[in-house]
Amino acid sequence: MIPTLLTATFVFIIALIAAPPVDIDGIRELDFESLLYGNNIISGAIIPTSASIGLHFYPIWEAASVDE
């Protein structure tokens, strides 16, 4: 479990510092959230929008049972 936590922490820190801008909403307005684009440590968080929450948790809430 320690290697997994270390890897996740390392990747999160790299993403916080140098993540490229992304089009989250599909309206061609890029979100600049990393520290390289002038955000401070508070606003430069990896923001879980409703689109990303739906993308990652869709298989969980659409499963008919825990066995799936």
C-alpha positions in Angstrom: 0.0 0.0 0.0 2.9 2.4 0.7 4.2 2.3 -3.0 0.6 3.1 -4.2 0.3 6.0 -1.8 3.7 7.4 -2.7 2.9 7.1 -6.4 -0.5 8.8 -6.0 1.1 11.6 -3.9 3.9 12.1 -6.4 1.5 12.3 -9.4 -0.8 14.7 -7.6 2.0 17.1 -6.8 3.3 17.0 -10.4 -0.3 17.6 -11.6 -0.7 20.5 -9.2 2.5 22.1 -10.5 2.5 21.4 -14.2 -0.9 20.1 -15.4 -1.9 21.4 -18.9 -5.1 23.4 -19.4 -8.1 21.2 -20.2 -11.6 21.8 -21.7 -13.8 20.3 -19.0 -17.2 21.6 -20.0 -16.9 21.1 -23.7 -17.4 24.8 -24.5 -13.8 25.4 -25.6 -13.0 27.4 -22.5 -9.8 26.0 -21.0 -9.4 25.6 -17.3 -5.9 26.7 -16.2 -5.5 25.2 -12.7 -1.8 24.4 -12.3 0.7 26.6 -10.5 2.6 27.3 -13.7 -0.4 29.3 -15.0 -0.3 31.8 -12.2 -2.6 30.2 -9.7 -1.7 30.2 -6.0 -1.6 27.1 -3.9 -5.3 27.4 -2.8 -6.9 28.0 -6.2 -4.4 25.7 -8.0 -6.1 22.6 -6.7 -7.2 19.7 -8.9 -10.9 20.6 -8.9 -13.4 17.7 -9.0 -16.1 19.0 -11.3 -19.4 17.3 -11.7 -18.2 16.0 -15.1 -15.2 14.3 -13.6 -17.1 12.9 -10.7 -19.6 11.4 -13.1 -16.9 10.0 -15.3 -15.1 8.2 -12.4 -18.1 7.1 -10.3 -20.6 6.2 -13.1 -19.7 2.4 -13.0 -20.2 2.4 -9.2 -23.7 3.9 -9.1 -24.9 2.1 -12.3 -23.9 -1.3 -11.0 -26.9 -3.5 -10.1 -25.1 -5.0 -7.1 -21.8 -4.9 -5.2 -20.8 -8.1 -7.0 -20.5 -6.3 -10.3 
